[in-house]
Amino acid sequence: MDFAQSRRARELYATAERFLTEHVYPAEPVYAAQADADPTRWDAPPVVSELKVRARELGLWNLFLPDPAYGPGLSTVEYAPIAELTGRSPHLAPAAMNCAAPDTGNMELLAAFGTPEQRRRWLTPLLAGEIRSCFSMTEPAVASSDASNITTRIERDGDEYVVTGRKWWSSGGMNPRCRVAIVLGVTDPDGPRHRRHSMILVPLDSPGVTVRRHTTVFGFDERTHGGHAEIDYDGVRVPAANLLGGENEGFAMAQARLGPGRVHHCMRLIGMAERALELMCTRTLGRTAFGAPIAEQGVVREWIADARIRIEQARLLVLKTAWLMDTVGNRAAATEIAAIKVVVPELACWVIDRAIQAHGAAGVSADTPLAALYAHARTLRIADGPDEVHRRTVARRELARHREKD
């Protein structure tokens, strides 16, 4: 395995590190104040637009796409340390650098499977950060961790497709700049289990599209991100040319989208854990209890030591996964992708939880980023597939390997 960084990747990393230190961290209180000042705004506060300008000037733009036609063409291994940096300020840095979900996954789909016209209409403005998008897969009425349960219909009618169903957790869907949804639905209900689904591009201003409400995450409405929308698609008609990829290829495309998305999430989670560990060390060194700095307590030292050990272990597994994706492809890296999706959110939750405990009441307040970091990390144990599904994948592949030996 080779995790070596090219000279260009090292330079971009150093630039990103300075960008966070000089611009992003100082903007965090501004971001919070602007968000509080306008509770009706379902979009990023104005300071993010200012950060975007600076990020583009520095060349920190669309770094997640490995295709050099759309960005600097970093490999997954090269992007990993930079993504980790952005995780230290997960609400500002990814958005400022146009590397925030769900737009990243949607751009990957459009880049890989979109027609020239679909790319012109949707990918180009997404790459420029001019619009937002959402991904409508999960449904409130079924266990959507098994995508074969999806019931939304996409039915051909002449030169159009008709989309009917209800989706929720369409992240970013409340944002007024969200122009299009990529909808996963059933085009062949009688087809093979993994050949029933298709993806289609649905403009959100289409007749029959109704954004019903936003859903909250541990009480956070996440409106600065664009919220998480519940959307009705009631007989929505879109041109047949809006089909993304081929008919009945939606399941395979969803898996293709989730591979990079999962590793990007895990990279950022490492950064979140590092930020929490840093805050824990600062807090425990600066506070006294029972006649000594809190950092002198044996249990706190165990937390700090275990946090460092676990972070290093998780980072190595993430880098191995990134290397496999670069060298043998996402399919061959499926076991590792599933494994990091279990290991890294659990790690981040563990470290953030100890940091919260070390801060006492301040840890659960909005006076530190810890509560928001915990909510985000805990949610990622469900998003993009729950832990149990990924453990099932790892176990199935391990058992298959041993059966081959017998």
Secondary structure by P-SEA (a helix, b strand, c coil): ccccccaaaaaaaaaaaaaaacccccaaaaaaaaaaaccccccccaaaaaaaaaaaaaccccccccccccccccccccaaaaaaaaaacccccccccccccaaaaaaaaaaccccaaaaaacaaaaaaccbbbbbccccccccccccccccccccccccbbbbbbccccccccccccccccbbbbbccccccccccbbbbbbccccccccccbbbbccccccccccccccccccccccccccccccccaaaaaaaaaaaaaaaaaaaaaaaaaaaaaaaaaaaaaacccccccccccaaaaaaaaaaaaaaaaaaaaaaaaaaaaaccccccaaaaaaaaaacaaaaaaaaaaaaaaaacccccccccaaaaaaaaaaaaacccccaaaaaaaaaaaaaaaaaaac
